[in-house]
Amino acid sequence: MRLVPTAALCLALGAGQTLAAEDTITLGMVLEPPNLDPTAGAAAAIDEVVYANIFEGLTRFAPDGSVIPALAESWEANAEATEYTFHLHDGVTFHDGTTMDAEDVRFSLDRARAEDSTNAQKALFAGIAGVEVVDALTVRVTLKAPDGNFPFKLAWGDAVILAPESVESAATAPVGTGPFRFDRWVQGDRVEIIRNDAYWGDAPSLARATFKFISDPNAAFAAMMAGDVDAFPNFPAPETLAQFQADPRFRVIVGSTEGETILAMNNRQPPLDDVRVRAAIAHAINRQDIIDGAMFGYGTPIGTHFAPHNPDYADLTELSAYDPERSKALLAEAGQTDLRLRLALPPPAYARRSGEIVAAQLRAVGIETEITNLEWAQWLEQVFKGHDFDLSIVSHTEPADINIYARPDYYFGYGKSNFVALIDRLTGTTDPAARSALLQEAQAMIAGDYVNGFLFQLAKTGVANARIEGLWENAPTQANDLTAVRWTE
């Protein structure tokens, strides 16, 4: 036996670790998922592990938020948008080797919309009247009413396709069609997935990925610095990002999420039923000061209720630009010389910190606020359900949810008839260009009516080894899509 000198042994071990890193990755996550079945759980952490990795739907979200083909290679709708025909990829198999076909699609959609469904987004499937198997690779879905947004609904993690043979084990041992297979789950520590060598699509570069659960921000920082994790796509300690930016070993990835953070206004009661007062409040807001002071500089200013990373986004921030003199003039015009409003704040740090800054900005134009800090249960009961508030700050995290402004019973009480009609037209439209035009018109309408104070899009702040590429910058849905992730030289 020949002995290896200590220095050579260290070099050999180091080389081995480098080589091992070329096709394996460890990602940090703040929360551990309660289970691994996205069709039977609401926790975002489920999709952060399985979306596009283990499970796939007929359609899926691209990194820019657009809807692209997945298990369905194509689809078409009838003129009324009440019938969709999906054409499936041939040769797709589940991880257990069984064939994925139209019967599995029908099973999955019928299960999601069933009366006893436990799907957290059951409403996505409420419009389905029937699912028909035309042949092994063709499915026809009939809807109860026109819905030009149906392919978007099928891109959610809640709409992935499972097989009846393995659905019962999906919570702890998921079997999907994706580019990675479930390997093991060490409760309280990590989930491991491995490359699916029988994948029907393009093979991923990674052979193995580990999702490591680290809830403490200090521990997350230490794990990144020590190299115990290679990337932390949703890093929980933004105050430390400057240290990573100054270190060439790391890359800080800053994008946006689906979280439109708004200063909600109660449109249904005076004085906020006066558009001049709402406009005055909007012009009193300095968005960048809020982003800098409350969010450590991370966040994207918005001027309407739409994610900037979405291809259909319209930049309307100038319509409600910071202009305190205009704000004062509008208040005088509305006869509001001694205005006092209640500001109800839910518990997240973005709301509490932003609330203090907003209160100071409003005070500067002559509007006093009474801040009340509420727990989530109180906020839901008093503000969301009871409509007992003047102002509130909250981030709306559902994807492309501008349609909430068409609901007159919604907590901020808009529901303008012209806007409702616009959303009805949008729902019945399937042509992408026409839908884009209608979405931009909808954004302009709520911005012009100053329905709410539109503050910023919540940032997605991540840290990664500088040699890793392909991680999502933005978050059109809650996912750590590893299909394009690879190590560079």
C-alpha positions in Angstrom: 0.0 0.0 0.0 1.4 3.4 -1.0 0.7 6.2 1.4 -0.5 9.6 0.0 1.3 12.7 1.5 -1.1 14.8 3.6 -0.9 17.8 1.2 -1.6 15.6 -1.8 -4.5 14.0 0.1 -6.0 17.4 0.7 -5.6 18.3 -2.9 -7.3 15.1 -4.0 -10.2 15.6 -1.6 -10.6 19.2 -2.8 -10.6 18.1 -6.4 -13.2 15.5 -5.7 -15.4 18.0 -4.0 -15.1 20.3 -7.0 -16.0 17.6 -9.4 -18.9 16.5 -7.3 -20.3 20.0 -7.3 -20.4 20.1 -11.2 -23.7 18.2 -11.3 -25.1 18.5 -7.8 -26.5 21.4 -5.9 -27.8 22.2 -2.4 -30.4 24.9 -2.1 -31.4 26.6 1.1 -35.1 27.1 2.0 -36.6 28.9 4.9 -39.6 26.6 5.5 -40.0 22.9 5.2 -43.0 21.8 3.3 -45.8 20.0 5.3 -46.1 17.5 2.4 -45.0 17.1 -1.2 -48.4 17.0 -3.0 -49.1 20.5 -4.5 -52.7 19.4 -5.3 -53.5 18.8 -1.7 -51.7 21.6 0.3 -51.5 25.3 0.3 -48.0 25.9 1.6 -45.7 27.7 -0.9 -42.8 25.5 0.2 -44.4 22.5 -1.5 -44.1 24.1 -5.0 -40.7 25.4 -4.1 -39.5 21.8 -4.1 -41.7 20.0 -6.7 -42.9 22.6 -9.3 -41.4 21.8 -12.7 -38.9 19.5 -11.0 -41.0 16.5 -10.0 -44.5 17.4 -11.2 -45.7 19.0 -14.4 -49.0 20.3 -15.6 -50.5 20.7 -19.1 -49.1 24.2 -19.1 -46.5 25.9 -17.0 -45.1 29.4 -16.1 -41.9 30.5 -17.8 -39.5 32.6 -15.8 -41.0 35.8 -17.2 -44.5 34.8 -16.1 -45.8 33.8 -19.5 -47.7 30.6 -20.0 -45.9 28.0 -22.1 -46.5 24.4 -23.1 -45.6 21.6 -20.7 -47.2 18.1 -20.9 -49.5 19.6 -23.6 -47.4 20.3 -26.6 -50.3 22.5 -28.0 -53.9 23.4 -27.5 -56.7 25.3 -29.1 -60.0 26.9 -27.9 -63.2 27.3 -29.7 -64.4 30.9 -30.6 -66.4 31.2 -27.4 -63.5 30.1 -25.2 -65.8 27.4 -23.7 -64.0 24.4 -25.1 -60.2 23.7 -25.0 -58.6 20.8 -26.7 -55.1 19.8 -25.4 -52.7 17.7 -27.4 -50.3 15.8 -25.2 -46.6 14.9 -25.8 -46.1 11.3 -26.9 -43.8 9.0 -24.9 -44.2 10.6 -21.5 -43.9 8.3 -18.5 -44.3 8.7 -14.8 -41.2 8.1 -12.6 -42.5 4.6 -11.8 -42.4 3.7 -15.5 -46.2 3.9 -16.2 -47.4 5.8 -19.2 -48.9 9.3 -18.8 -51.9 9.8 -21.1 -55.2 11.5 -21.4 -56.8 9.3 -18.7 -54.4 10.7 -16.2 -55.3 14.2 -17.2 -59.0 13.5 -16.8 -58.3 11.9 -13.4 -56.3 14.8 -12.2 -58.7 17.5 -13.3 -61.8 15.6 -12.0 -60.0 15.0 -8.7 -59.1 18.7 -8.4 -62.7 19.8 -9.0 -64.5 17.1 -7.1 -66.9 18.0 -4.3 -64.6 16.4 -1.7 -61.4 17.9 -3.3 -58.8 19.1 -0.8 -57.0 21.2 -3.5 -56.1 24.6 -2.0 -57.0 26.3 -5.3 -60.2 24.4 -6.0 -61.7 27.6 -7.5 -59.3 27.3 -10.5 -61.2 24.3 -11.6 -64.8 25.4 -10.7 -65.5 26.5 -14.2 -65.0 23.0 -15.7 -68.2 21.3 -16.9 -66.5 18.1 -18.2 -63.3 16.5 -19.2 -63.4 14.1 -22.2 -60.7 11.7 -23.4 -60.7 12.0 -27.2 -57.8 9.5 -27.5 -54.7 8.6 -25.6 -53.0 11.9 -26.5 -56.0 14.3 -26.7 -58.1 15.8 -24.0 -61.1 18.1 -24.4 -62.2 20.3 -21.5 -65.6 21.9 -21.7 -66.2 25.0 -19.5 -69.4 26.3 -18.0 -68.7 29.8 -19.2 -66.1 31.5 -21.5 -62.6 31.7 -20.0 -59.7 33.0 -22.0 -57.5 32.5 -19.0 -57.9 28.8 -18.6 -54.4 27.9 -19.8 -53.0 30.3 -17.1 -55.0 28.5 -14.4 -53.6 25.1 -15.5 -50.0 26.5 -15.1 -50.4 26.7 -11.3 -48.8 24.0 -9.2 -52.2 23.0 -8.0 -53.0 21.8 -11.5 -50.2 19.3 -12.0 -50.9 15.8 -13.4 -50.8 12.8 -11.1 -51.5 9.1 -11.8 -54.3 7.3 -9.9 -51.8 4.5 -9.1 -49.5 6.7 -7.1 -51.7 9.6 -5.9 -52.1 8.2 -2.4 -48.3 8.4 -1.8 -47.9 11.8 -3.3 -47.6 13.6 0.0 -44.5 11.7 1.1 -43.2 9.9 -2.0 -44.3 11.9 -5.0 -44.3 10.3 -8.5 -44.5 12.8 -11.3 -43.4 13.2 -14.9 -40.7 15.8 -14.4 -37.0 15.9 -15.1 -36.2 14.9 -11.5 -37.4 12.0 -9.3 -38.0 12.0 -5.6 -35.2 10.3 -3.7 -35.7 10.8 0.0 -37.0 13.2 2.6 -35.2 13.5 5.9 -37.8 15.2 8.0 -36.7 18.4 9.6 -33.6 18.6 7.5 -33.8 18.1 3.7 -35.5 16.7 0.6 -33.3 15.1 -2.1 -34.2 14.6 -5.7 -32.2 13.0 -8.6 -32.2 13.3 -12.3 -34.9 11.3 -14.2 -32.9 9.5 -16.9 -36.2 8.6 -18.7 -37.4 12.2 -18.9 -39.4 12.9 -22.1 -37.9 16.4 -22.5 -34.5 18.0 -22.4 -32.3 16.4 -19.7 -31.3 18.7 -16.9 -27.6 19.4 -16.3 -27.9 18.5 -12.6 -27.8 14.9 -11.5 -28.9 15.6 -7.9 -30.4 18.4 -5.9 -30.9 18.8 -2.2 -33.3 21.3 -0.6 -31.9 22.1 2.9 -34.3 23.7 5.4 -32.8 26.6 7.4 -35.3 28.9 9.0 -33.0 31.1 11.1 -31.6 34.1 9.1 -28.2 34.0 11.0 -27.9 30.3 10.2 -28.8 30.9 6.6 -26.0 33.5 6.4 -23.5 31.2 8.0 -24.4 28.3 5.7 -23.9 30.4 2.6 -20.6 31.7 3.8 -19.4 28.3 4.7 -20.5 26.7 1.4 -22.9 24.3 3.2 -25.5 25.5 0.7 -24.7 26.5 -2.9 -27.7 28.8 -3.3 -30.5 30.4 -1.3 -33.1 31.6 -3.8 -35.2 33.3 -1.2 -32.6 34.6 1.2 -34.1 35.5 4.6 -31.5 38.1 5.7 -31.6 41.0 3.1 -29.6 43.2 5.5 -26.6 41.0 4.8 -26.8 41.0 1.0 -24.2 43.8 0.8 -21.6 41.5 2.3 -22.3 38.9 -0.4 -22.2 41.5 -3.1 -18.7 42.5 -2.0 -17.5 38.9 -2.1 -16.6 37.5 -5.6 -17.5 34.0 -4.5 -21.2 34.9 -4.6 -23.8 36.4 -6.9 -26.8 38.3 -5.4 -29.9 37.7 -7.6 -32.6 40.4 -7.2 -35.9 40.2 -9.0 -39.6 40.5 -8.2 -42.3 38.3 -6.9 -46.1 38.3 -7.5 -46.5 40.4 -4.4 -48.0 43.7 -5.2 -47.6 45.7 -2.0 -50.3 48.4 -1.8 -51.6 51.1 0.5 -55.2 49.8 0.4 -57.9 52.5 0.7 -61.5 51.9 1.7 -63.2 53.2 -1.5 -66.7 52.6 -0.2 -66.8 55.2 2.6 -66.0 59.0 2.9 -63.6 60.6 2.5 -61.9 57.9 0.5 -64.9 57.6 -1.9 -63.6 60.9 -3.3 -61.0 60.3 -6.1 -59.3 63.6 -5.2 -58.6 62.4 -1.7 -57.2 59.1 -3.0 -55.1 60.9 -5.6 -53.8 63.2 -2.9 -52.7 60.2 -0.8 -51.0 58.6 -3.8 -49.1 61.8 -4.6 -47.9 62.1 -1.0 -46.1 58.7 -1.2 -42.4 58.6 -2.0 -42.1 55.0 -3.1 -38.3 54.9 -3.2 -38.1 56.2 0.4 -40.3 53.3 1.4 -38.3 50.8 -0.5 -35.0 52.2 0.9 -36.2 52.6 4.5 -38.4 49.6 4.9 -37.0 47.0 2.5 -33.2 47.7 2.6 -33.5 49.1 -0.9 -35.0 45.9 -2.4 -38.3 46.3 -4.3 -39.6 47.6 -7.6 -41.9 50.7 -7.6 -45.3 50.0 -9.1 -48.0 52.4 -10.3 -50.8 49.8 -10.7 -51.7 46.3 -9.5 -49.5 44.2 -11.8 -46.1 42.6 -11.6 -43.3 44.4 -13.5 -41.8 41.1 -14.7 -45.1 40.2 -16.5 -44.9 40.7 -20.3 -48.2 42.6 -20.1 -47.1 45.1 -17.5 -47.7 48.8 -18.1 -45.4 51.2 -16.2 -47.8 53.8 -14.8 -45.7 55.0 -11.9 -45.6 58.6 -13.3 -49.4 58.9 -13.0 -49.0 58.8 -9.2 -45.6 60.3 -8.9 -44.4 61.8 -5.6 -45.7 65.4 -5.7 -46.5 66.7 -2.2 -47.6 70.1 -3.5 -50.2 68.5 -5.8 -51.3 66.4 -2.9 -51.9 69.5 -0.7 -53.8 71.2 -3.6 -56.1 68.2 -4.1 -56.9 68.0 -0.4 -57.8 71.7 -0.5 -60.0 71.2 -3.6 -61.7 68.3 -1.8 -62.3 70.5 1.3 -60.2 68.2 3.5 -58.2 70.6 5.7 -58.0 68.5 8.8 -58.0 64.9 7.7 -57.4 62.0 10.1 -57.4 58.4 8.9 -57.0 55.0 10.5 -54.0 52.9 9.3 -54.4 49.2 10.1 -51.2 47.1 9.7 -50.9 43.3 9.6 -47.9 41.7 11.2 -45.4 41.2 8.3 -42.3 43.4 8.6 -42.8 45.0 5.2 -46.2 46.3 6.4 -45.1 47.5 9.8 -42.0 49.2 8.6 -43.7 50.7 5.5 -46.6 51.9 7.7 -44.3 54.1 9.8 -42.8 55.8 6.7 -46.2 56.2 5.0 -47.6 57.8 8.1 -44.8 60.3 8.1 -45.2 61.1 4.4 -49.0 61.7 4.9 -48.3 63.9 7.9 -46.1 66.0 5.7 -49.1 66.9 3.5 -51.5 67.4 6.4 -53.0 64.0 6.8 -52.8 62.5 10.3 -53.0 58.7 10.8 -53.8 56.5 13.7 -51.7 53.3 13.4 -53.1 50.1 14.8 -51.0 46.9 14.6 -53.1 43.8 14.1 -52.4 40.1 14.1 -53.3 38.2 10.9 -56.5 36.8 12.4 -57.6 40.3 13.5 -56.7 41.8 10.1 -58.7 39.2 8.3 -61.7 39.7 10.5 -61.6 43.5 10.8 -60.1 44.6 7.5 -60.6 41.9 4.9 -64.0 40.6 6.0 -65.4 43.5 8.1 -64.2 46.4 5.9 -63.6 48.3 9.1 -60.6 50.4 8.1 -59.5 53.5 6.2 -56.0 52.5 5.1 -54.0 49.3 5.3 -50.7 48.0 3.8 -50.7 44.4 2.5 -48.9 42.5 -0.3 -51.2 40.6 -2.7 -49.2 37.5 -3.7 -51.6 35.6 -6.1 -50.4 35.6 -9.7 -52.0 38.1 -12.1 -54.8 38.9 -9.7 -56.0 42.2 -11.2 -59.4 40.7 -11.5 -60.0 41.3 -7.7 -60.8 44.9 -8.6 -63.9 43.6 -10.4 -65.3 42.4 -7.1 -67.5 45.1 -5.4 -67.6 43.1 -2.2 -63.8 42.9 -2.0 -62.3 44.6 1.0 -61.2 47.9 -0.7 -64.6 48.2 -2.3 -64.0 49.3 -5.9 -66.0 47.1 -8.3 -66.6 49.9 -10.9 -69.1 48.8 -13.5 -66.8 49.7 -16.4 -64.0 47.7 -14.9 -66.2 44.7 -14.3 -67.3 44.8 -17.9 -63.6 45.1 -19.0 -62.7 42.0 -16.9 -65.7 40.1 -18.4 -64.4 40.9 -21.9 -60.9 39.7 -20.8 -62.3 36.5 -19.5 -64.0 35.7 -22.8 -60.9 36.6 -24.9 -58.3 34.0 -26.0 -56.2 35.9 -28.5 -52.9 36.7 -26.7 -52.5 40.2 -28.3 -56.1 41.1 -27.5 -55.7 39.9 -23.9 -52.6 41.9 -23.5 -54.3 45.1 -24.7 -57.2 44.5 -22.3 -54.9 43.8 -19.4 -53.1 47.1 -20.0 -56.4 48.9 -20.3 -57.4 47.4 -16.9 -54.1 48.5 -15.3 -54.6 52.1 -16.6 -58.2 52.2 -15.3 -57.4 51.4 -11.7 -54.3 53.6 -11.8 -56.4 56.5 -13.1 -59.0 56.0 -10.5 -56.3 55.9 -7.7 -58.1 52.9 -6.2 -55.2 52.2 -3.9 -51.7 53.6 -3.3 -49.5 51.3 -5.4 -46.2 51.0 -3.5 -43.8 48.3 -4.6 -43.5 44.8 -5.9 -42.0 42.6 -3.2 -38.4 41.7 -4.1 -37.1 38.2 -4.6 -33.6 38.4 -3.1 -31.4 35.4 -3.6 -27.7 34.5 -3.1 -25.9 31.9 -5.1 -22.4 30.6 -5.7 -21.1 32.8 -8.6 -20.6 29.8 -10.8 -24.3 28.8 -10.8 -26.5 30.0 -13.6 -30.1 29.4 -14.5 -31.8 30.2 -11.2 -35.0 32.3 -11.6 -34.5 36.0 -11.1 -38.2 36.7 -10.7 -40.9 34.6 -9.1 -44.0 34.4 -11.4 -45.0 31.5 -9.1 -43.4 30.0 -6.0 -40.8 27.7 -7.4 -37.2 26.7 -7.5 -37.2 25.5 -11.1 -34.0 23.6 -11.7 -34.5 22.6 -15.3 -32.0 25.2 -16.6 -29.7 25.4 -13.6 -26.0 24.4 -14.2 -22.5 25.0 -13.0 -20.2 27.1 -15.1 -16.4 26.7 -15.4 
